[in-house]
Amino acid sequence: MTRKRAKPRPEISPLCPPRLDDPPEEMADWAECWSLVNRDGNTSFSELRSVMKIGGSADAYTEADAFDYAEIEGASEAQEEIEAVDLYEAAAEAAFLEISDRIYACGDTNYPFNVSSEGISAREDIGISVYTFLLLLSKFGSDAGPKKNQGAKLFEDICAHAVMSLLGGTENFAHAEVFGFPRRVSRNGFATALDELCEHLAEGEGCKNRPTTQDQKDAKLDIVGWKSFRDKKKGRLIIFGQCGTGDNWRNKRTELIATADWCSYWMKDRPAVWPMRAFFVPHRVGDRDWFETCVYGGLLFDRCRIASYADALPRPNVDEIMKWSKHVIGCNSGN
């Protein structure tokens, strides 16, 4: 017996009741978001099971959706059995199993909810959690925060920190910076920014003049991380990363062309070792999309992987996260 994949759902509020045919990742996201905006600060197992019935999702979730009868011997027997199965119970269990997987993937200290057999509840330090910011960014969008606090740019800062942590931190000759446009760290202008990046990398020899160089913003390159050796010679581990924060993140997986082509086209000289690609999203990527995203996007940093490696952010970033998350939670509380 195999449960079919959920059909794409229309664009609705993240706080609308989940449907029975939603994947466990969507249901788990709803439970976490509801814990953030709910006055009680929690979401119970029974509550999740109940809200799925509110949406009338069972009407659209037929027996054919629940089972692939072509793979079952005695389909008539399975059809009889399904009447006795509490599909809502099973769906809620799948959502809480997904939550357990998130705890393991993030590391317990980086997952900002307390979990029990009864449900989940928000911890007191929920507002400064990287995971909380990524969850809200994923569900409410990059423009949901304060006007002066850009969610997409803050996401890039967090991703750069996660890459540097993965590579061992500055004490282990690792570095990372945001290259994406508009730039807050490096100089304005694609050519000068790439010149500066090549100088930091000690690779590439600067920007190559192309007909579109003056009009170029970032050539789809958002994050650059690298790890050097003590000898400081050429031939280091370099990561080129692309970010995708919106619902269309799957379409962005192929926007950053092969790193060899990128370097050959934009740099005066190639790095001694081609960079590897990486793809960053604030979403929790499910099994259905995981392998494909790695193939098309490169080394995948989803919500849990980012939260796992961005747990020691500089204080200014922590303050920005707190302001952004508090604003989004406040705007959606009481729904």
KADAPE-V10732 format. One record per backbone hydrogen bond with DSSP energy under -0.5 kcal/mol. NH is the residue of the N-H (numbers start at 1). CO is the residue of the C=O. Records with the same first field share a line. If there is no record, write none. Layout:
NH = CO + CO
This chain:
4 = 65
12 = 10
16 = 13
22 = 19
26 = 23
27 = 23
28 = 24
29 = 25
30 = 26
31 = 27
32 = 28
33 = 29
34 = 30
35 = 31
36 = 32
37 = 33
38 = 34
41 = 38
43 = 120
45 = 118
48 = 44
49 = 45
50 = 46
51 = 47
52 = 48
53 = 49 + 50
54 = 50
55 = 51
56 = 53
57 = 52
59 = 56
60 = 56 + 57
61 = 57
62 = 60
66 = 62
67 = 63
69 = 67
71 = 68
72 = 69
77 = 74
78 = 74
79 = 75
80 = 76
81 = 77
82 = 78
83 = 79 + 80
84 = 81
85 = 82
87 = 85
90 = 86
91 = 87
92 = 88
93 = 89
94 = 90
95 = 91
96 = 92
97 = 93
98 = 94
99 = 95
100 = 96
101 = 97
102 = 98
103 = 99
104 = 100
105 = 101
106 = 102
107 = 103
110 = 107
111 = 107 + 108
112 = 110
114 = 121
116 = 119
120 = 43
121 = 114
122 = 41
123 = 112
126 = 123
128 = 125
129 = 126
133 = 129
134 = 130
135 = 131
136 = 132
137 = 133
138 = 134
139 = 135
140 = 136
141 = 136 + 137
144 = 141
149 = 146
150 = 148
151 = 142 + 149
154 = 150
155 = 151
156 = 152
157 = 153
158 = 154
159 = 155
160 = 156
161 = 157
162 = 158
163 = 159
164 = 160
165 = 161
166 = 162
167 = 163
168 = 165
169 = 164
172 = 169
173 = 170
174 = 169
175 = 226
177 = 224
179 = 177 + 222
180 = 222
190 = 216
193 = 189
194 = 190
195 = 191
196 = 192
197 = 193
198 = 194
199 = 195
200 = 196
201 = 197
202 = 198
203 = 198
208 = 266
210 = 208
213 = 210
215 = 212
216 = 212 + 213
221 = 218
222 = 220 + 241
223 = 241
224 = 177
225 = 239
226 = 175
227 = 237
228 = 173
232 = 229
237 = 227
238 = 236
239 = 225
240 = 276
241 = 223 + 239
242 = 278
244 = 280
249 = 246
251 = 248
252 = 248 + 249
253 = 249 + 250
255 = 252
256 = 252
257 = 255
262 = 258
263 = 259
264 = 260
265 = 261
266 = 262
267 = 263
268 = 204 + 206
269 = 204
276 = 238
278 = 240
279 = 299
280 = 242
281 = 301
285 = 283
289 = 286
290 = 286
291 = 287
293 = 289
294 = 290
295 = 291
296 = 292
297 = 293
298 = 293 + 294
299 = 277
301 = 279
302 = 300
303 = 283
306 = 302
307 = 303
308 = 304
309 = 305
310 = 306
317 = 314
318 = 314
319 = 315
320 = 316
321 = 317
322 = 318
323 = 319
324 = 320
325 = 321
326 = 322
327 = 323
328 = 324
329 = 325
330 = 326
331 = 327
332 = 328 + 329
333 = 329
334 = 37
335 = 332
